[in-house]
Amino acid sequence: TIDISSVEGHGAEVILTIPLTLSIIDGFMVDIGGSLFIFNLSNVRECLDFNSASDSETESQFVINLRDEIVPCIDLRKIFGINRMWSAYPQIVITEIAGEKFGFLVDRVIGKYQTVVKPLARGSRSSDMIAGATILGDGSVALILDANAIVRNMSTQASGQL
């Protein structure tokens, strides 16, 4: 909120009150099934085109060979239950989390986006994998992904299937 008070001949006083839960991050926006999501840009290392002939059609987890390095990947469409038609040219966002690379399959990379983080209400679906939300310039909402939590969640599921 902004409070402005002035007294003629004595000047003006402007008080800007910012909520403690408000923070700004440099984000990396992607499109998944027509919905917008944002990664923390500090985690993103690179983006690459995805060869849809891979085995990701049925699994939410798969691996790719990135310059002779095996990188585990996560299909975010399957994680969030997005069933809309695939993009003709899906992409993989390569992130680095705790010194390890992980890929996230998305429909389209949009790019860098400075983001004001708003917290989600408790009880939100998949809230452990969502760090918050942001309101875009056109009034639409984009969810901010918690890549660390997604990787942790998928690792727990994978170890439970062994």
GROMACS elastic network, one bead per residue, 0.5 to 0.9 nm:
[ bonds ]
;  ai    aj funct       b0    kb
    1    15     6  0.80919   500
    1    16     6  0.59093   500
    1    17     6  0.52010   500
    1    18     6  0.68623   500
    1    19     6  0.89022   500
    2    14     6  0.69508   500
    2    15     6  0.56810   500
    2    17     6  0.63979   500
    2    18     6  0.89702   500
    3    13     6  0.80260   500
    3    14     6  0.57594   500
    3    15     6  0.50553   500
    3    16     6  0.65884   500
    3    17     6  0.83213   500
    4    12     6  0.70298   500
    4    13     6  0.57179   500
    4    15     6  0.64023   500
    4    16     6  0.87828   500
    5    11     6  0.87691   500
    5    12     6  0.56982   500
    5    13     6  0.52649   500
    5    14     6  0.66309   500
    5    15     6  0.86281   500
    6     9     6  0.87676   500
    6    10     6  0.74200   500
    6    11     6  0.57864   500
    6    13     6  0.60136   500
    6    14     6  0.85954   500
    7    10     6  0.53529   500
    7    11     6  0.59008   500
    7    12     6  0.64492   500
    7    13     6  0.88032   500
    8    11     6  0.65190   500
    8    12     6  0.82944   500
   18    21     6  0.84893   500
   18    22     6  0.70088   500
   19    22     6  0.54861   500
   19    23     6  0.88550   500
   20    23     6  0.79346   500
   21   117     6  0.80942   500
   21   118     6  0.71929   500
   21   119     6  0.71464   500
   22   116     6  0.69191   500
   22   117     6  0.60342   500
   22   118     6  0.62531   500
   22   119     6  0.81320   500
   23   115     6  0.82842   500
   23   116     6  0.57659   500
   23   117     6  0.53798   500
   23   118     6  0.76779   500
   24    27     6  0.89623   500
   24   114     6  0.70296   500
   24   115     6  0.54407   500
   24   117     6  0.59138   500
   25    40     6  0.69109   500
   25    41     6  0.78767   500
   25   113     6  0.86057   500
   25   114     6  0.59668   500
   25   115     6  0.52661   500
   25   116     6  0.65473   500
   25   117     6  0.72692   500
   26    39     6  0.87309   500
   26    40     6  0.63642   500
   26    41     6  0.55027   500
   26    42     6  0.75554   500
   26   112     6  0.70578   500
   26   113     6  0.61210   500
   26   115     6  0.60170   500
   26   116     6  0.88686   500
   27    38     6  0.57779   500
   27    39     6  0.55148   500
   27    42     6  0.79750   500
   27   111     6  0.82080   500
   27   112     6  0.57092   500
   27   114     6  0.55019   500
   27   115     6  0.59103   500
   27   144     6  0.83345   500
   28    37     6  0.82754   500
   28    38     6  0.52776   500
   28    39     6  0.50293   500
   28    40     6  0.62103   500
   28    41     6  0.51918   500
   28    42     6  0.89683   500
   28    44     6  0.76215   500
   28   109     6  0.81715   500
   28   110     6  0.74738   500
   28   111     6  0.52655   500
   28   113     6  0.56614   500
   28   114     6  0.81491   500
   28   115     6  0.89730   500
   29    36     6  0.68031   500
   29    37     6  0.57244   500
   29    39     6  0.64769   500
   29    40     6  0.89487   500
   29    41     6  0.88980   500
   29   108     6  0.89607   500
   29   109     6  0.65572   500
   29   110     6  0.53149   500
   29   111     6  0.52675   500
   29   112     6  0.61849   500
   29   113     6  0.62515   500
   29   142     6  0.84767   500
   29   144     6  0.88585   500
   30    35     6  0.83783   500
   30    36     6  0.58197   500
   30    37     6  0.53935   500
   30    38     6  0.61615   500
   30    39     6  0.79474   500
   30    93     6  0.88732   500
   30   106     6  0.67555   500
   30   107     6  0.74801   500
   30   108     6  0.56937   500
   30   110     6  0.51946   500
   30   111     6  0.70127   500
   31    34     6  0.58301   500
   31    35     6  0.55642   500
   31    37     6  0.62667   500
   31    38     6  0.87536   500
   31   106     6  0.64483   500
   31   107     6  0.56426   500
   31   108     6  0.50369   500
   31   109     6  0.63985   500
   31   110     6  0.70468   500
   32    35     6  0.52978   500
   32    36     6  0.63596   500
   32    37     6  0.72533   500
   32    76     6  0.74958   500
   32    77     6  0.65358   500
   32    82     6  0.76787   500
   32    84     6  0.89553   500
   32    86     6  0.87340   500
   32    87     6  0.87175   500
   32   105     6  0.86339   500
   32   106     6  0.53682   500
   32   107     6  0.50750   500
   32   108     6  0.69193   500
   33    36     6  0.83475   500
   33    77     6  0.72084   500
   33    82     6  0.62070   500
   33    83     6  0.73212   500
   33    84     6  0.54826   500
   33    85     6  0.70090   500
   33    86     6  0.69683   500
   33    87     6  0.77611   500
   33   106     6  0.82707   500
   33   107     6  0.66037   500
   33   108     6  0.89805   500
   34    84     6  0.79648   500
   34   107     6  0.83569   500
   35    82     6  0.89912   500
   35   141     6  0.87577   500
   35   142     6  0.73039   500
   35   143     6  0.86571   500
   36   140     6  0.89267   500
   36   141     6  0.74869   500
   36   143     6  0.67256   500
   36   144     6  0.88859   500
   37   133     6  0.86763   500
   37   141     6  0.88162   500
   37   142     6  0.51313   500
   37   144     6  0.56881   500
   37   145     6  0.65718   500
   38    41     6  0.84543   500
   38   113     6  0.81641   500
   38   115     6  0.84090   500
   38   133     6  0.86341   500
   38   134     6  0.88619   500
   38   142     6  0.67752   500
   38   143     6  0.61716   500
   38   145     6  0.57823   500
   38   146     6  0.89822   500
   39    42     6  0.84482   500
   39    43     6  0.74268   500
   39    44     6  0.74176   500
   39   143     6  0.89731   500
   39   144     6  0.60860   500
   39   145     6  0.53647   500
   39   146     6  0.72018   500
   39   147     6  0.70759   500
   40    43     6  0.57941   500
   40    44     6  0.71386   500
   40   144     6  0.76998   500
   40   145     6  0.75324   500
   40   146     6  0.78668   500
   40   147     6  0.80716   500
   41    44     6  0.52165   500
   41    45     6  0.83729   500
   41    95     6  0.89858   500
   41   112     6  0.73396   500
   41   113     6  0.86264   500
   42    45     6  0.80625   500
   42    95     6  0.86587   500
   42    96     6  0.86326   500
   43    94     6  0.84505   500
   43    95     6  0.51207   500
   43    96     6  0.53422   500
   43    97     6  0.65049   500
   43   147     6  0.81020   500
   44    47     6  0.81900   500
   44    93     6  0.69311   500
   44    94     6  0.60211   500
   44    96     6  0.65020   500
   45    93     6  0.77173   500
   45    94     6  0.55850   500
   45    95     6  0.52285   500
   45    96     6  0.65826   500
   45   101     6  0.86110   500
   46    92     6  0.84646   500
   46    93     6  0.61537   500
   46    94     6  0.52156   500
   46    95     6  0.71596   500
   47    91     6  0.68401   500
   47    92     6  0.56189   500
   47    94     6  0.58038   500
   47    95     6  0.88487   500
   47   103     6  0.88552   500
   47   109     6  0.78680   500
   48    90     6  0.89399   500
   48    91     6  0.56087   500
   48    92     6  0.53749   500
   48    93     6  0.67480   500
   48    94     6  0.78688   500
   49    89     6  0.69892   500
   49    90     6  0.63497   500
   49    92     6  0.62199   500
   50    53     6  0.86744   500
   50    54     6  0.84434   500
   50    89     6  0.71061   500
   50    90     6  0.55578   500
   50    92     6  0.60372   500
   50   105     6  0.78426   500
   51    54     6  0.61693   500
   51    89     6  0.83431   500
   51    90     6  0.79357   500
   51    91     6  0.84667   500
   52    55     6  0.80387   500
   52    56     6  0.76634   500
   52    57     6  0.82825   500
   52    88     6  0.89444   500
   52    89     6  0.81285   500
   52    90     6  0.74683   500
   53    56     6  0.81989   500
   53    57     6  0.85946   500
   54    57     6  0.74517   500
   54    62     6  0.86309   500
   54    64     6  0.87806   500
   55    58     6  0.69897   500
   55    59     6  0.72565   500
   55    62     6  0.71713   500
   56    59     6  0.52025   500
   56    60     6  0.67224   500
   56    61     6  0.71122   500
   56    62     6  0.62209   500
   56    63     6  0.89536   500
   56    74     6  0.89264   500
   56    75     6  0.73635   500
   57    60     6  0.82456   500
   58    61     6  0.89655   500
   58    78     6  0.88512   500
   59    62     6  0.68104   500
   59    74     6  0.87604   500
   59    75     6  0.77761   500
   59    78     6  0.79540   500
   60    73     6  0.82877   500
   60    74     6  0.56981   500
   60    76     6  0.73964   500
   60    77     6  0.80799   500
   60    78     6  0.55634   500
   60    79     6  0.66393   500
   60   154     6  0.88529   500
   61    72     6  0.71595   500
   61    73     6  0.56451   500
   61    75     6  0.61878   500
   61   154     6  0.79714   500
   61   158     6  0.88425   500
   62    71     6  0.85805   500
   62    72     6  0.59265   500
   62    73     6  0.52363   500
   62    74     6  0.65649   500
   62    75     6  0.80352   500
   63    70     6  0.64068   500
   63    71     6  0.54201   500
   63    73     6  0.53375   500
   63    74     6  0.84174   500
   63   103     6  0.83359   500
   64    69     6  0.81084   500
   64    70     6  0.57606   500
   64    71     6  0.53503   500
   64    72     6  0.65810   500
   64    73     6  0.70799   500
   64   103     6  0.83848   500
   65    68     6  0.56928   500
   65    69     6  0.54904   500
   65    71     6  0.62780   500
   66    69     6  0.50441   500
   66    70     6  0.62406   500
   66    71     6  0.66220   500
   67    70     6  0.83627   500
   70   101     6  0.89669   500
   71    94     6  0.86102   500
   71   100     6  0.86513   500
   71   101     6  0.61259   500
   71   102     6  0.57841   500
   71   103     6  0.66744   500
   72   101     6  0.75063   500
   72   102     6  0.53613   500
   72   103     6  0.61627   500
   72   104     6  0.87631   500
   73    92     6  0.81573   500
   73    94     6  0.84870   500
   73   101     6  0.89801   500
   73   102     6  0.56302   500
   73   104     6  0.54597   500
   73   105     6  0.69818   500
   74    77     6  0.88590   500
   74    78     6  0.85196   500
   74    79     6  0.79934   500
   74   102     6  0.77809   500
   74   103     6  0.61918   500
   74   105     6  0.60861   500
   74   150     6  0.86642   500
   74   151     6  0.81564   500
   74   154     6  0.80574   500
   75    78     6  0.56811   500
   75    79     6  0.65749   500
   75   103     6  0.85853   500
   75   104     6  0.59837   500
   75   106     6  0.72459   500
   76    80     6  0.61027   500
   76    81     6  0.82236   500
   76    82     6  0.81894   500
   76   104     6  0.64719   500
   76   105     6  0.59719   500
   76   106     6  0.66067   500
   77    80     6  0.54901   500
   77    81     6  0.58078   500
   77    83     6  0.70707   500
   77    84     6  0.87468   500
   77   105     6  0.77706   500
   77   106     6  0.73947   500
   77   107     6  0.87388   500
   78    82     6  0.63201   500
   78    83     6  0.78520   500
   79    82     6  0.79272   500
   79   150     6  0.87986   500
   80   126     6  0.78129   500
   82    85     6  0.89676   500
   83    86     6  0.83698   500
   86    89     6  0.82518   500
   86    90     6  0.74474   500
   86   107     6  0.67225   500
   87    90     6  0.55977   500
   87   106     6  0.86726   500
   87   107     6  0.51999   500
   87   108     6  0.73731   500
   88   107     6  0.80805   500
   89   107     6  0.69408   500
   89   108     6  0.74971   500
   90   105     6  0.70574   500
   90   106     6  0.58526   500
   90   108     6  0.59867   500
   90   109     6  0.86235   500
   91   104     6  0.82544   500
   91   105     6  0.59035   500
   91   106     6  0.54582   500
   91   107     6  0.60270   500
   91   108     6  0.60974   500
   91   109     6  0.69528   500
   92   103     6  0.58536   500
   92   104     6  0.53005   500
   92   106     6  0.60252   500
   92   107     6  0.84524   500
   92   108     6  0.87194   500
   92   109     6  0.84624   500
   93   102     6  0.82372   500
   93   103     6  0.54256   500
   93   104     6  0.51300   500
   93   105     6  0.65575   500
   93   106     6  0.73373   500
   93   109     6  0.79181   500
   94   101     6  0.65964   500
   94   102     6  0.57084   500
   94   104     6  0.65209   500
   94   105     6  0.89897   500
   95   100     6  0.81320   500
   95   101     6  0.55494   500
   95   102     6  0.53036   500
   95   103     6  0.60923   500
   95   104     6  0.78531   500
   95   147     6  0.82968   500
   96    99     6  0.58991   500
   96   100     6  0.52990   500
   96   102     6  0.62451   500
   96   103     6  0.87169   500
   97   100     6  0.53217   500
   97   101     6  0.63441   500
   97   102     6  0.72601   500
   97   147     6  0.77873   500
   97   148     6  0.65009   500
   97   151     6  0.85184   500
   98   101     6  0.84487   500
   98   148     6  0.84098   500
  102   151     6  0.79366   500
  104   147     6  0.89695   500
  106   109     6  0.72280   500
  110   113     6  0.86673   500
  115   133     6  0.88585   500
  115   134     6  0.64336   500
  115   135     6  0.83959   500
  115   136     6  0.83736   500
  115   144     6  0.88590   500
  116   133     6  0.80806   500
  116   134     6  0.57544   500
  116   135     6  0.77078   500
  117   131     6  0.82068   500
  117   132     6  0.59255   500
  117   133     6  0.57727   500
  117   134     6  0.54480   500
  117   135     6  0.86271   500
  117   144     6  0.77163   500
  118   131     6  0.87050   500
  118   132     6  0.54230   500
  118   133     6  0.51586   500
  118   134     6  0.58116   500
  118   135     6  0.83444   500
  119   131     6  0.72002   500
  119   133     6  0.64011   500
  119   134     6  0.87469   500
  120   123     6  0.86089   500
  120   124     6  0.68864   500
  120   127     6  0.75748   500
  120   130     6  0.82820   500
  120   131     6  0.77824   500
  120   132     6  0.53150   500
  120   133     6  0.67108   500
  121   124     6  0.60719   500
  121   127     6  0.86541   500
  122   125     6  0.89936   500
  122   127     6  0.76830   500
  123   126     6  0.85058   500
  123   127     6  0.70404   500
  124   127     6  0.51462   500
  124   128     6  0.86769   500
  124   130     6  0.89700   500
  125   128     6  0.82818   500
  125   130     6  0.88805   500
  126   129     6  0.55884   500
  126   130     6  0.65896   500
  127   131     6  0.72129   500
  127   132     6  0.81786   500
  128   131     6  0.73807   500
  128   146     6  0.77406   500
  128   149     6  0.65181   500
  128   150     6  0.79981   500
  128   153     6  0.87317   500
  129   144     6  0.87824   500
  129   145     6  0.61482   500
  129   146     6  0.51080   500
  129   147     6  0.71305   500
  129   148     6  0.80875   500
  129   149     6  0.52628   500
  129   150     6  0.53178   500
  129   151     6  0.89809   500
  129   153     6  0.80845   500
  130   133     6  0.78859   500
  130   143     6  0.66676   500
  130   144     6  0.57065   500
  130   146     6  0.51961   500
  130   147     6  0.84152   500
  130   149     6  0.81865   500
  130   150     6  0.85559   500
  131   143     6  0.77151   500
  131   144     6  0.53893   500
  131   145     6  0.56233   500
  131   146     6  0.50867   500
  131   147     6  0.88756   500
  131   149     6  0.89783   500
  132   142     6  0.88270   500
  132   143     6  0.60612   500
  132   144     6  0.51599   500
  132   145     6  0.74608   500
  132   146     6  0.84580   500
  133   141     6  0.67381   500
  133   142     6  0.56826   500
  133   144     6  0.52642   500
  133   145     6  0.86652   500
  134   140     6  0.84888   500
  134   141     6  0.57014   500
  134   142     6  0.54169   500
  134   143     6  0.64302   500
  134   144     6  0.72202   500
  135   138     6  0.80530   500
  135   139     6  0.58594   500
  135   140     6  0.58080   500
  135   142     6  0.64736   500
  135   143     6  0.89359   500
  136   139     6  0.53011   500
  136   140     6  0.53912   500
  136   141     6  0.59258   500
  136   142     6  0.70357   500
  137   140     6  0.73967   500
  138   141     6  0.88452   500
  145   148     6  0.87690   500
  145   149     6  0.85937   500
  145   150     6  0.80770   500
  146   149     6  0.54291   500
  146   150     6  0.63525   500
  146   151     6  0.88194   500
  147   150     6  0.50452   500
  147   151     6  0.61736   500
  147   152     6  0.85074   500
  148   151     6  0.53027   500
  148   152     6  0.61284   500
  148   153     6  0.85678   500
  149   153     6  0.59044   500
  149   154     6  0.84812   500
  150   153     6  0.50656   500
  150   154     6  0.61217   500
  150   155     6  0.84787   500
  151   154     6  0.51555   500
  151   155     6  0.59932   500
  151   156     6  0.85327   500
  152   155     6  0.50911   500
  152   156     6  0.61750   500
  152   157     6  0.86801   500
  153   156     6  0.51809   500
  153   157     6  0.62994   500
  153   158     6  0.86755   500
  154   157     6  0.50200   500
  154   158     6  0.60430   500
  154   159     6  0.85684   500
  155   158     6  0.50444   500
  155   159     6  0.61100   500
  155   160     6  0.84916   500
  156   159     6  0.52517   500
  156   160     6  0.61436   500
  156   161     6  0.87979   500
  157   160     6  0.50730   500
  157   161     6  0.64278   500
  158   161     6  0.52536   500
  158   162     6  0.68087   500
  159   162     6  0.54406   500
